[in-house]
Amino acid sequence: MDILLDEPTAAFLSRLADRIVVLDNSPIVEVGDRAQLMANDGLYARMFRLQASSYNLQESIANS
């Protein structure tokens, strides 16, 4: 599980969720499972890719 903090927004992400609700400044902007949200290429997918790129960068630095 990961927690992303970006004042004043906090997001809690779990890879075990059957249903994910994505909020953007309070309103619900997306609802679905991980596959649906990734296919929609919306906010969830952008946050997922951003987090993944951070891990890839950290791995590249560690391996150099």
N, C-alpha and C positions, 0 to 999 in steps of 0.2 A: 504494500500500500504506500502511496506517495501523497504528500501534501505540498501543494504549490501555493505560495503566498505572493500576492501582488496587491498592495494596498489600494483600495479597501476590500479586495476580493480574495476569498480563499476557496480552493477547490480540493475536494477529497476524491481521489481516484482509486478504484479497486478493480483488479483484473478478474474478480470472482462474481461480479454483479450480473444478474440476469436482465436487469432493466436499469438504464442510466438516464438520469434527468440532468440536462445541462442548463444552467442559469447564466444569464448575462445581465448584470446590473439589476437583478431580481426577477425579471420575467423569464419564464421557461422558453428556451429557444429550440431545444431538441429533446426528443425522448426516443429511446430504442435500445437495442442491445449493441455490443461493440461493433459487430459486423455491419449493422445498419448505419450506425453513426459514422463509421469509417467510409462507407459507400456514399453517404450524403456529402462528404467532404466539407462539413461545416466547422463550427467552433471546436467541437470535440476532436475532430481529426487534426485540426491545426494545433491544438494543445498537445495531442499525442505526438505529432511529428516534432514539435519543439522540444518536448521532453526527451524523445528518442535521440534527437541530434545532439543534445547535451551529453547523453550517455556515450554516444559515438565519439564525440570530441574528447571526453575524459579518457576513453579507452585508447584513442590514438596517442594522447599525451603520455599515458602510462606505458605504452609499448615503444615509445621512441627513445 
